[in-house]
């Protein structure tokens, strides 16, 4: 009975490996098409859509040769070797472009030089390899030493130039796996000639690992794009606070969970004057500072959002936390840590009123702060009435 090792090292293992690679490539192609449809201005995805079918066809041809035990046509090995290195160059250019940070832009010239070198070495290989026009079977058995060595050089060069790659470890791992595949393939073709099963298994299965790692990198990229799209739909681009629509949804959710929430309405004093005198860039920086303070002060007890312009919203949902104290803490920090002050209004939910009404009441209270001297916190009338009622009840209980 054939052992599992023999099965992996034989034709069946080779067919299995090619089938796995093709399956992974189909999934990568599907993701690339989806990305291109969503981000048509990024031509990087189009390059993937072009190059992945070439790799698919290569593997389909080799799968057919292995399963049907056909003899390869003249020049098939050299065409396969050339296309393998060409697609390797393009795929690495695409992934490096995807994961290169904005601080270090990826230049295409080194990859163009790699392609020129590939073309020259392929031409030299055809000219100086005796018997290249004879029929043979199996990649590498024609003695394509120039192309095989150039493939190693390409992988080594790319490995040494991964500065600025965001996924450096994962991407390096894929290149190391490919380098190991090249070494094992060379060892089998030029030294062992199919006599060592372990080398054969490595040469057949390492491409599966390589394309799996590339698939995971592309899948992670897709997830990041989805998260960014979702994040941009619920947050304000400048301050990173929730936008008004999502803040309202969040407020309704927190109200259902905690039964009572408070809205803190903040408006930056003299913001238009700051814009006119210091410029939009400076004003935007101040707005981000105030937003960060609001976010920090409501962290763990509620949330924060941007209402519009220079108007920001805080929400307090934690039991036992006095919203007026949180509001005062925000006001003090803004005065101390930035070049502006804020006028603040506070309102608390009551039975029968909507989130929009509570925000409107906090806006009214903020307007009172604005018109009575600025840089202060004002509670809405309903909160003051409730506070007086509570004080009266306490006095009555004390007298009794």
N, C-alpha and C positions, 0 to 999 in steps of 0.2 A: 504494500500500500504506500502511495506517495505521501511523504511527510509534509507538514505545513511549510517548512523551510524550502523544500524542493518546489512546492506549489508556487510560493512567492518568487522564487528565483527563476521559474520557468516561464513559458509562454502565457499561462493563465494569470500569473502575477503581473506580467507586463500589460496584458489586456485590462486587468483590474485597475492598474495605475493610470493608464490612459483614460479609462472611463471615468475615474474619480476626477482627474484634472479637467476633463471636458465638462463634467457636472458643475464644478466650481467656476469655470470660465463662463458658462451659461448664466449662472447667478450674478457674476460680476458684470456681465454685459447687460443684464436686466436692470441692475442698479444704475449703471452708467447712463442708460437710456432715460430712466426716470429722472436722474440728476440733470441731464441735458434739457429735458422738457421743462424742468422747473427753473433752471439757471442758464438760459440760452446764451447769455453774454459771455459765459465762461467756456471758451473753446477747448479747455483741457479735457472736458468730458467727451467732446466730439472725437478727440484723439484716441481715447479709450474705446469708443464705439467702433472706430476704424481698425484698431490694432487687435482687439480681442477676437474678432472673427478669424483673423489670419492665424492666430495661435490655435483657435478651435479647429480650423481646417488642417493645420499641421498635425495635430493630435489625432484627428479623424483618419488621416491618411496612414499614420503609423499604426493606429488601431486596426485598420483594414489589413495592412501588411502582416501584422502579428497574428491576427485571428485567422486569416485565410492562407497564411504562409506563402504569400506571393514573393516573387523576386523583384527587388527594386529596379526601376528603370535607370539608365545611365544619367549621371549628374544629380540623382535624387539626394544623395548624401550632402553634396555641396550646397544644393539649394536649401535643404533642411537646415544645414549649419548656418548659412547666411541669414535665412529668415529668423532663426532662433535668436541670433545675436542682434539682428535689427529690431525685433519686437522687444528684446530685453532692454535695449537702449531706450526705446520709446516709452515702455512701461515705467522704467525708472525715472525718466524725465517727468512723466505725468505725476507719479507719486511724490517725487521731490517737489514739484511745483505745488501740489495740493497742500503739502505739509511744511513748506518753507514759510517762515514768519515774515511779516511785512518789513521788518528791519533789514533783512538780508534777502534781496530779490534774487531769484534764480535766473541765471543767464543761459541762453540756449546755445551759445557758441561752443562750449566744451562738448556738448552732445552732437553738434554738427561735425566737429572734428573727429569724434568717435565714429560717426557714420562714414566720413571720408576714409578714415583708417580701415574700416571694415571693407569698404569697396575696393581699396587698393590691395589689401591682403587677400581678398577673394579672387581678384584678378590674377595676382601672383600665384595663388594656389592652383588655379586652373592651368596657368602657363607652365608651371614648374613641377607639377605632380604627374609622374608617368602613369599611363593607364587610367587616367581619370575618366576617359570616355567609355570604359568597359562597365558592363553591368555588375552590380554587387548588391548585397543585402546588408542592412544594419548600419545605423549612423556611426560614423567614426572608423569603420573598418577600411575605408579607403585611404587612411593615413593622412587626414586633414590636420596635420600638426600645426600649421600656421594659424588656422582659424581656431583650433582648440586652445592654443597658447594665448591668442588674442582675447578669447573669452575670459580666461583667467585674469588677464591684465585689466580688462574692462571692469570686472567685479571688484578687483582690488582698488582701482582708482576711485570708483564710486564709494566704496567703504571708507576711504580716507578723506572724503569730502562731504561729510554729513553735517557740517556746521549750519546752525539755523533751522535744522529739521525739528519740528515740534514732537514727532513721535520717533525720536532718534533710536531708542532701544528696540522697539518693535520692528522698525524698518531695518536696523542693523541685523537683527535676528534673521530676517528674511534673506538678506544678502549673504549672510554666513552660511545659511542652509543651501543657497544656490551655489556658493563656492564649494561646499562639501560635495554637492551633486557633480559639479564639474570635475573635481579631483577623482571621485569614485568612477566616473565615466571614463576618464583618461586612463585610470589604473586598469580598468577592465579591458579597454580597447587596445592598449599598447603593451600591457604587462601580463595580465592573467588570462585574457581571451576567453572569458566565460567559465573558467575553472573554479572560481571561488564564489560560492553562493552568497556569502555576506556582502561582497562587493556588488554583485548583481542586484541584490535586494535594495541596497542603498541607491544605486543608479536608477532604479525603477520607482522607488517610493519617495525619495527626497523631492522630486518635482511636485508631488502631491502636497507635501508639507509646505513647500515654497508658495504655491498658489493658495493654499489655505491661509497662510499668514497675510498674503496680499489681500485676500478676500476679507479677512478680519479688519485690516487697515481701512479698506474701502467701506466696510459696514460701519465702522466707528465714525468715519467721515460723514456718512449718511445720517447717523444718529445725531451727530453734532449739528448738522444743518437743520434737522427737524427741531432740535431743542432751541436753536437760535431763532428759527421761524416762530416757534411757539412763544419764546421769550419776548420777541419784538412785538407780538400781537397783544401782550398783556402789560408791557412796561413802557415807560416813557424813554425815548432814546437818549435824552440829555442827562437826566437825573437817575435813571435806572429804577425809579419808584414805579409802583403800579400806575397805569393810566386810569382816567376817571371811570371808564366802563368797568374795568376789572376790579378797581377799588370798591365800587358799589357792590359787585358780586361777592367780593371777599367780606365786606361789611355785613351783607345779608346772611352769609354763612356763619360768621362769628356771632351774630345776633341770635340765630337759631340755637347755637351751641351754648352761649353764656347768658342768654335772656336779656342782657343789658350791656350796651356799649356807649362809649363817649366819643364824640368827634371833636378834634382840635383843628381849628381852621387858622392857618398861618399866612400872612401876607407880608412880603418884604417891603419895608418902608423906603420911599423915595427911589424905587427901582428904575423908573423911567429916567430920572436924573442921572443915575449911575450909568445907564446905557448910553445916554447922550454925552456924558463927560468922559467916561472911561472906555467906552466901546463895548461892542457885543461880546467880545472874547472875555473881557474881565468880568462883565455882568454874568455871563454863563458860568464862569468859574465860581463866583460867589453863590449863585443858585445851586450849584452842585454841592458846595460846602454846607449850605443850610439843609439841603436834602439829606446829606449824610448824617448830620446831627439829628434830624427828625427820625431817620431810620434807626440810628443807634438808641435813641431814647425810647422808641416804641418796640424795640426787639424783645421778644419774649412775653410781652404784655399786649401786643396788638399788631398793627401794621401801619404802613404809610403809603401815600400816593400823591400824584400831582393833579391838581384840579384844573389848572390852566395858567399860562403865563407865569407870574411870580407867586401864584397861590398854591400852597401845599396843604395836604391833609394828613393828620395823624389820627390813629384810632386806638383806643384803650379798651380792652375787653376783659382784662384780668380782674377777678374779684378782690376787693380789699385795696385796690390801687386808686388813689384819688386823681382824677384826670386833671384837675386844676393844678396839682403839684407837678405833674408831668409837664403840663403846658408851661409853667413857670420855669422849670428846669431847662426846657428847650429855649425859652426866651433869653435866659441868662447866658446859656452857652453861646447862642448866636451873637449876643452883644459882646461877649468876651473873646470869642474865637474868630470872628469875621469882622469885616469893615462895615457891616450894616446892622440894623435892628429889625425886629419884626413886631407886627401887631397881631394879637392872638384872640380868638374867640372860642369858647367851649360850650358844647351842648350835649345833653344826655338823652338817650331814647326813653320814650314813655309809651305806654300801651296805646295802640291805635294810630301811631304816626309812622310814616315810612322813613327809610334811610335818607331819601332826598329831602324830606322836611327837616330832619335832624341836621343835615349839612347846611341847609338854608338858615336854620336858627343859629348855628355856629358862625355862619357868614355874617349874620346880623350883629352878633356879639363882637366879631372882629371889627366890623365897621364902627362900632361904638369906641373900641380901642383906638382906631385910626383917627376918628374925629375928636377924640378927647385927649390928644397929646402923643399918641403913638407909643411904641415900645412898651406895651403893657398887655396884661391878660384880663379879659372880661368874660364873665360867665353869662350865659343867656338868662333872661328874666325867669324862665321856668325853673332853672337851677337855683336861683336866688330865692324864689318863692318856696321851693321845696326845702331849702336850707333853713329859712325862717320858721317854717312849719315844724321842722324837726327840733329846732331850738326851743320853740314854745312847748312842744310835747315834753321835752326833757325837763323844762322848768316846772311844768304842771306835776310831773311825776315826783320831782324833788319836794315840792310843797306838800303833796299828799303824804 
